[in-house]
Amino acid sequence: MSVIMSVYLLALLKGLGTSAGLIMAIGAQNAFVLSQGLKRQYHWPIAGICSFFDAVLITLGVMGMGALISQNELWLNVARWGGAAFLFWYGFGALRSALKDQSLETDRNKGATSLKKALLTTLAVTLLNPHAYLDTVVLIGSIGGQYPEGERFWFGLGAISFSFIWFFGISLGARWLAPLFQKPIAWRVLDGFVCLVMWSIAASLVIAAV
């Protein structure tokens, strides 16, 4: 293997590792994708949308937008307050769901989410979540922007590749947890957990803004 290829491979692996460290953290996107994967409701298009927009945001960040956003206080405040409002609303919905009696079979056959609603919610947890921009555009973008042009491409490719692996992996892997979610208590725990995650992220954004 030539020295140039070794350098590019190292940049690719660093992109994979950086993306893994940020995307694997429990957050709004991951909680929603996991929930839909368990329900087997439009989980493939949802994973595709999350991966696609991650790819777009990572590309923009690596190309230099991350540095611009991190220096604009107005943009950061709009993202924080708007994201906090959405995450609080979504968490409230999860809390209401946690108070209901439902199993995996019930949830799939009764009151199933429409494709339009599922896709709109996916867009919301992706584009109205400030952490998505901070992780992809600002953090990954800032790190990738430090590489020379050739290595920057491979770093971005690695980061994008992990996003696809992760979201489609969640959607596929959720089926192995399906037997557990035949029990209503499992859904209560999951929805309660989702509520806590959403509200804790919303609270952190409000604290950061004030």
ZATOR-691539 format. One record per residue (C-alpha): residue in one letter; residue number from 1; x, y, z. Coordinates in Angstrom, 2 decimals, padded with zeros to 5 digits. Layout:
BEGIN
+----+-----+---------+---------+---------+
| aa |   i |      xx |      yy |      zz |
+----+-----+---------+---------+---------+
|  A | NUM |       X |       Y |       Z |
...
+----+-----+---------+---------+---------+
//
This chain:
BEGIN
+----+-----+---------+---------+---------+
| aa |   i |      xx |      yy |      zz |
+----+-----+---------+---------+---------+
|  M |   1 |  000.00 |  000.00 |  000.00 |
|  S |   2 |  001.42 |  003.38 | -001.01 |
|  V |   3 |  001.99 |  006.20 |  001.47 |
|  I |   4 | -000.77 |  008.29 | -000.16 |
|  M |   5 | -003.30 |  005.45 |  000.15 |
|  S |   6 | -002.29 |  004.93 |  003.78 |
|  V |   7 | -002.92 |  008.62 |  004.50 |
|  Y |   8 | -006.33 |  008.49 |  002.82 |
|  L |   9 | -007.27 |  005.29 |  004.65 |
|  L |  10 | -006.29 |  006.86 |  007.96 |
|  A |  11 | -008.45 |  009.90 |  007.18 |
|  L |  12 | -011.36 |  007.59 |  006.28 |
|  L |  13 | -011.02 |  005.67 |  009.56 |
|  K |  14 | -010.80 |  008.90 |  011.55 |
|  G |  15 | -013.99 |  010.08 |  009.85 |
|  L |  16 | -015.69 |  006.80 |  010.78 |
|  G |  17 | -014.52 |  007.05 |  014.37 |
|  T |  18 | -015.46 |  010.70 |  014.80 |
|  S |  19 | -018.91 |  010.11 |  013.36 |
|  A |  20 | -019.40 |  007.04 |  015.55 |
|  G |  21 | -018.53 |  008.93 |  018.72 |
|  L |  22 | -021.12 |  011.62 |  017.98 |
|  I |  23 | -023.97 |  009.80 |  016.21 |
|  M |  24 | -024.13 |  006.79 |  018.55 |
|  A |  25 | -025.00 |  008.99 |  021.53 |
|  I |  26 | -028.65 |  008.65 |  022.57 |
|  G |  27 | -030.61 |  011.55 |  021.12 |
|  A |  28 | -033.82 |  012.60 |  019.41 |
|  Q |  29 | -032.98 |  011.00 |  016.06 |
|  N |  30 | -031.81 |  007.69 |  017.46 |
|  A |  31 | -034.77 |  007.37 |  019.82 |
|  F |  32 | -037.25 |  008.00 |  017.00 |
|  V |  33 | -035.52 |  005.64 |  014.55 |
|  L |  34 | -035.41 |  002.91 |  017.20 |
|  S |  35 | -039.10 |  003.35 |  018.01 |
|  Q |  36 | -040.13 |  003.13 |  014.36 |
|  G |  37 | -037.82 |  000.18 |  013.82 |
|  L |  38 | -039.52 | -001.69 |  016.65 |
|  K |  39 | -042.94 | -000.92 |  015.19 |
|  R |  40 | -041.72 | -001.85 |  011.68 |
|  Q |  41 | -043.39 |  001.32 |  010.41 |
|  Y |  42 | -041.63 |  002.95 |  007.44 |
|  H |  43 | -038.30 |  002.22 |  009.10 |
|  W |  44 | -036.32 |  001.99 |  005.84 |
|  P |  45 | -037.35 |  005.40 |  004.40 |
|  I |  46 | -036.85 |  006.92 |  007.86 |
|  A |  47 | -033.32 |  005.52 |  008.07 |
|  G |  48 | -032.69 |  006.75 |  004.52 |
|  I |  49 | -033.83 |  010.31 |  005.33 |
|  C |  50 | -031.70 |  010.48 |  008.48 |
|  S |  51 | -028.63 |  009.20 |  006.62 |
|  F |  52 | -029.21 |  011.47 |  003.62 |
|  F |  53 | -029.45 |  014.66 |  005.66 |
|  D |  54 | -026.49 |  013.63 |  007.79 |
|  A |  55 | -024.53 |  013.26 |  004.56 |
|  V |  56 | -025.64 |  016.73 |  003.39 |
|  L |  57 | -024.83 |  018.38 |  006.73 |
|  I |  58 | -021.47 |  016.64 |  007.07 |
|  T |  59 | -020.54 |  017.68 |  003.53 |
|  L |  60 | -021.50 |  021.30 |  004.22 |
|  G |  61 | -019.54 |  021.24 |  007.47 |
|  V |  62 | -016.39 |  019.78 |  005.92 |
|  M |  63 | -016.64 |  022.36 |  003.13 |
|  G |  64 | -016.44 |  025.18 |  005.68 |
|  M |  65 | -019.97 |  026.02 |  006.88 |
|  G |  66 | -019.28 |  024.70 |  010.37 |
|  A |  67 | -016.87 |  027.52 |  011.11 |
|  L |  68 | -019.37 |  030.14 |  009.89 |
|  I |  69 | -022.27 |  028.86 |  012.03 |
|  S |  70 | -020.19 |  028.54 |  015.19 |
|  Q |  71 | -019.27 |  032.23 |  014.90 |
|  N |  72 | -022.87 |  033.51 |  014.46 |
|  E |  73 | -024.61 |  033.95 |  017.82 |
|  L |  74 | -028.01 |  034.74 |  016.27 |
|  W |  75 | -028.12 |  031.48 |  014.29 |
|  L |  76 | -027.06 |  029.50 |  017.33 |
|  N |  77 | -029.79 |  031.06 |  019.50 |
|  V |  78 | -032.51 |  030.47 |  016.89 |
|  A |  79 | -031.43 |  026.84 |  016.61 |
|  R |  80 | -031.36 |  026.40 |  020.40 |
|  W |  81 | -034.79 |  027.88 |  021.18 |
|  G |  82 | -036.54 |  026.37 |  018.17 |
|  G |  83 | -035.03 |  022.98 |  018.85 |
|  A |  84 | -035.88 |  023.13 |  022.56 |
|  A |  85 | -039.54 |  023.90 |  021.77 |
|  F |  86 | -039.82 |  020.98 |  019.35 |
|  L |  87 | -038.05 |  018.51 |  021.65 |
|  F |  88 | -040.30 |  019.46 |  024.57 |
|  W |  89 | -043.39 |  018.94 |  022.41 |
|  Y |  90 | -042.14 |  015.57 |  021.16 |
|  G |  91 | -041.25 |  014.49 |  024.70 |
|  F |  92 | -044.76 |  015.35 |  025.86 |
|  G |  93 | -046.15 |  013.10 |  023.13 |
|  A |  94 | -043.90 |  010.27 |  024.30 |
|  L |  95 | -045.09 |  010.81 |  027.89 |
|  R |  96 | -048.73 |  010.54 |  026.81 |
|  S |  97 | -047.89 |  007.35 |  024.94 |
|  A |  98 | -046.16 |  005.93 |  028.02 |
|  L |  99 | -049.39 |  006.31 |  030.00 |
|  K | 100 | -051.29 |  004.12 |  027.54 |
|  D | 101 | -051.51 |  000.32 |  027.50 |
|  Q | 102 | -049.99 | -000.90 |  024.26 |
|  S | 103 | -047.99 | -003.84 |  022.96 |
|  L | 104 | -046.03 | -004.27 |  019.73 |
|  E | 105 | -048.97 | -006.06 |  018.09 |
|  T | 106 | -051.46 | -003.42 |  019.20 |
|  D | 107 | -049.22 | -000.59 |  018.13 |
|  R | 108 | -048.71 | -002.03 |  014.66 |
|  N | 109 | -052.34 | -002.85 |  013.94 |
|  K | 110 | -054.18 |  000.01 |  015.61 |
|  G | 111 | -053.54 |  003.70 |  015.13 |
|  A | 112 | -050.52 |  003.19 |  012.91 |
|  T | 113 | -048.69 |  006.33 |  011.95 |
|  S | 114 | -049.23 |  007.46 |  008.36 |
|  L | 115 | -046.26 |  007.60 |  006.00 |
|  K | 116 | -046.61 |  011.38 |  005.68 |
|  K | 117 | -046.62 |  011.90 |  009.44 |
|  A | 118 | -043.69 |  009.53 |  009.94 |
|  L | 119 | -041.59 |  011.29 |  007.29 |
|  L | 120 | -042.49 |  014.77 |  008.59 |
|  T | 121 | -041.52 |  013.73 |  012.11 |
|  T | 122 | -038.26 |  012.32 |  010.77 |
|  L | 123 | -037.50 |  015.65 |  009.09 |
|  A | 124 | -038.37 |  017.46 |  012.31 |
|  V | 125 | -036.13 |  015.38 |  014.62 |
|  T | 126 | -033.37 |  015.78 |  012.04 |
|  L | 127 | -033.64 |  019.42 |  010.94 |
|  L | 128 | -035.18 |  021.03 |  014.05 |
|  N | 129 | -032.69 |  019.41 |  016.38 |
|  P | 130 | -029.73 |  021.75 |  017.04 |
|  H | 131 | -027.59 |  018.81 |  018.14 |
|  A | 132 | -027.76 |  017.47 |  014.59 |
|  Y | 133 | -026.12 |  020.66 |  013.32 |
|  L | 134 | -023.64 |  020.86 |  016.20 |
|  D | 135 | -022.54 |  017.25 |  015.69 |
|  T | 136 | -022.43 |  017.14 |  011.89 |
|  V | 137 | -021.84 |  020.67 |  010.61 |
|  V | 138 | -019.90 |  022.25 |  013.48 |
|  L | 139 | -017.96 |  019.43 |  015.15 |
|  I | 140 | -017.37 |  016.97 |  012.30 |
|  G | 141 | -017.06 |  019.88 |  009.88 |
|  S | 142 | -014.49 |  021.66 |  012.02 |
|  I | 143 | -012.38 |  018.52 |  012.41 |
|  G | 144 | -012.62 |  017.59 |  008.74 |
|  G | 145 | -011.86 |  021.14 |  007.67 |
|  Q | 146 | -008.41 |  020.87 |  009.22 |
|  Y | 147 | -007.35 |  018.22 |  006.69 |
|  P | 148 | -005.81 |  019.00 |  003.29 |
|  E | 149 | -008.31 |  018.86 |  000.43 |
|  G | 150 | -007.65 |  015.26 | -000.60 |
|  E | 151 | -007.75 |  013.87 |  002.94 |
|  R | 152 | -010.78 |  016.02 |  003.75 |
|  F | 153 | -012.79 |  014.12 |  001.14 |
|  W | 154 | -011.92 |  010.75 |  002.67 |
|  F | 155 | -012.59 |  012.00 |  006.20 |
|  G | 156 | -016.05 |  013.19 |  005.11 |
|  L | 157 | -016.69 |  009.92 |  003.29 |
|  G | 158 | -015.85 |  007.97 |  006.43 |
|  A | 159 | -018.15 |  010.12 |  008.57 |
|  I | 160 | -021.00 |  009.80 |  006.07 |
|  S | 161 | -020.50 |  006.04 |  005.73 |
|  F | 162 | -020.91 |  005.49 |  009.45 |
|  S | 163 | -024.16 |  007.46 |  009.44 |
|  F | 164 | -025.64 |  005.09 |  006.85 |
|  I | 165 | -024.31 |  002.04 |  008.71 |
|  W | 166 | -025.72 |  003.27 |  012.02 |
|  F | 167 | -029.24 |  004.29 |  011.02 |
|  F | 168 | -029.89 |  001.28 |  008.81 |
|  G | 169 | -028.32 | -000.91 |  011.49 |
|  I | 170 | -030.76 |  000.41 |  014.11 |
|  S | 171 | -033.70 | -000.17 |  011.78 |
|  L | 172 | -032.59 | -003.72 |  011.01 |
|  G | 173 | -031.47 | -004.62 |  014.51 |
|  A | 174 | -034.67 | -003.41 |  016.18 |
|  R | 175 | -036.47 | -006.54 |  014.93 |
|  W | 176 | -034.44 | -008.66 |  017.37 |
|  L | 177 | -035.95 | -006.66 |  020.24 |
|  A | 178 | -039.50 | -007.11 |  018.92 |
|  P | 179 | -040.41 | -010.10 |  021.19 |
|  L | 180 | -039.61 | -008.01 |  024.25 |
|  F | 181 | -042.01 | -005.30 |  023.11 |
|  Q | 182 | -044.95 | -007.69 |  023.00 |
|  K | 183 | -045.32 | -006.65 |  026.63 |
|  P | 184 | -047.01 | -003.28 |  027.36 |
|  I | 185 | -044.51 | -002.53 |  030.15 |
|  A | 186 | -041.66 | -002.51 |  027.61 |
|  W | 187 | -043.39 |  000.22 |  025.59 |
|  R | 188 | -044.01 |  002.22 |  028.78 |
|  V | 189 | -040.32 |  002.06 |  029.62 |
|  L | 190 | -039.22 |  002.97 |  026.09 |
|  D | 191 | -041.66 |  005.88 |  025.76 |
|  G | 192 | -040.75 |  007.12 |  029.22 |
|  F | 193 | -037.08 |  006.92 |  028.29 |
|  V | 194 | -037.70 |  008.80 |  025.04 |
|  C | 195 | -039.54 |  011.50 |  027.00 |
|  L | 196 | -036.62 |  011.90 |  029.42 |
|  V | 197 | -034.11 |  012.06 |  026.56 |
|  M | 198 | -036.11 |  014.72 |  024.68 |
|  W | 199 | -036.72 |  016.85 |  027.77 |
|  S | 200 | -033.13 |  016.59 |  028.99 |
|  I | 201 | -031.84 |  017.74 |  025.59 |
|  A | 202 | -034.42 |  020.57 |  025.54 |
|  A | 203 | -033.37 |  021.63 |  029.04 |
|  S | 204 | -029.69 |  021.63 |  028.08 |
|  L | 205 | -030.46 |  023.86 |  025.10 |
|  V | 206 | -032.42 |  026.33 |  027.26 |
|  I | 207 | -029.66 |  026.44 |  029.87 |
|  A | 208 | -027.08 |  027.07 |  027.13 |
|  A | 209 | -029.22 |  029.87 |  025.67 |
|  V | 210 | -029.63 |  031.72 |  028.98 |
+----+-----+---------+---------+---------+
//
